Amino acid sequence: MIYTFEKSDLITKQLRKFTTAYTHHVVGQYANIDFWINEVVTSLKAIDEHKKRFDKLYTAQKEWTEDHGTVIHKYCFICNGRCEFSNGKPSLPVYKQEKGLRKELVDAAYFFLLRCFRIGLLTREELKQKCDTIGTSIDPNDLE
């Protein structure tokens, strides 16, 4: 899995745990709310910039293999050596798009913040400020 996506997934899973955890566990995590918000914001930025980083990686690998005449033959499992059917061209990385990770991360953070609000750790104003920071709005129905 791609590092950026794996990290986002880990943060999402942690935040989801907090939404159903015992209240005293949520209070403990709330004590580190700035850390968790920063993790979310940093991960969102990494997701958003993934294509730009991939393009640099792809271009660098392509230029290197062309400039240096890099030859990599595939391994043959039959003869335990170089595959005679391999063209020797190194395979370049393939771009993989994130599919829904960004939304899942924001949703997990939102529901954690909402849980903090419901148990009295955040005021409405603080909830709004934190939601603005992670780029989401508040559903008025969630405040009832």
N, C-alpha and C positions, 0 to 999 in steps of 0.2 A: 504494500500500500504506500501511497505517497505521504511523505512526512507531514506536510501541511494538513492533509485531510485526516491523517491518523491523530494528530495532535488535536484538531478540532473535534473529532469524534470522542476522544478521551475527556475533553473539557465538557462536552455535551452530556456524556454519561455521568460525570461527577455531579453536575448541576441538577440533573434529573433525580439523582439520589436524594439531594437536599430537599426537593419538593415534597417528598413523602416520608422524610426522616422524622424522628422524634423531635419535638420542639427544642429540647435542650441541645440537640445536635445542630439544629438550624442556627440557634443563637451562637454556637461556637463558630460556625462557618461565616455568620454575619460579622463576627469580629474581624474577619479578613475580607470583608466585602470589596474593598478597594483592590485587593489582589485578584479576586475573581472577575471583577469588571475589567481590570487591565488584561487578564488572560483572554477574555472574550473579545475585547477590542483588538488586541494584538493578533488573535487568530483570524478575525474577520478581515483585517488588513492583509494578512498572509494569503488568505483565500482569494481576495480581490486582486492581488498582485501575482498570483500563481502563473497565469498565462505569460506575463512579461518575463518572469524568471525562466519559464520553460523555453521561451523563444531564444533567450541568451544561451541556455544550455545546449539546445539543439544546434544553433549556429556555430558555437564553439566546437562541438564535437564534429560536425560536418566539415568545417574548415580544417580542423586538425587532421582528420582522416584523409582528406583530399590533398592537403599540403605535404603530408608525410608518407603518402602511399600506403597507409595502414591496410594490412591484409589479415583477415581473421577467417579461418576456415571452420566450418561447423564440425563438431565431433561425430564420428560414425560409431554407433553402438555395436555394429556388426563386426567391423574389423578393428575396433578400438584405436582408431587413428583419425587422420584427416579425411573428411568426407570428400570423395571424388566428384560429387554432384554440387558441392558448395562453390559459389562464385567468388568467395573471398572478401566480399564487401561486408564491412561491419554494419550491423543493424543499428539504426539511429533510434533514439527514444521516440515513443509514441505519446502524443498529448492525450491526457485523460481529464475530462471536465468534471468538476465537482457537481454532484447532482443532489441538491437539496441540503447539503451540509450547512450552508450559511443559514438557511431558514431554521433548521433543527437547532443550531447553536443559539440563535437569537431567541427562539421559542423557549429553550431550556433556561436561558438566563432570565427571560421575562417571568416564567412561572416561579423561579427561585425568588426573584424580587417581589412578586405578588405574594408569595408565602411569607416573606419577611414583613410585608405591609400588613397582612392579615393577622399576624401575631403581635403587631404593634412595634416592630423594630424600625419601620420607615413611616414617615408622614406621607401624605399625598404629594406634597411638593418634592420630597426626596425621591419618592417613587418615580415621579415624572422626570426629574433630573437624571436619574440613573437609566431610565428607559430611553431618554434622549441620547445619552452617551452611547448606548448600544444600538441606536438607530431604529427604535420601534416606538409605537404609540401604545396607549393604554385603552383597552376595551372597557367602556363604562360599565358594562354588564359584569365585568370581573371585580368591580369594586363594591358590589351589592352583597 
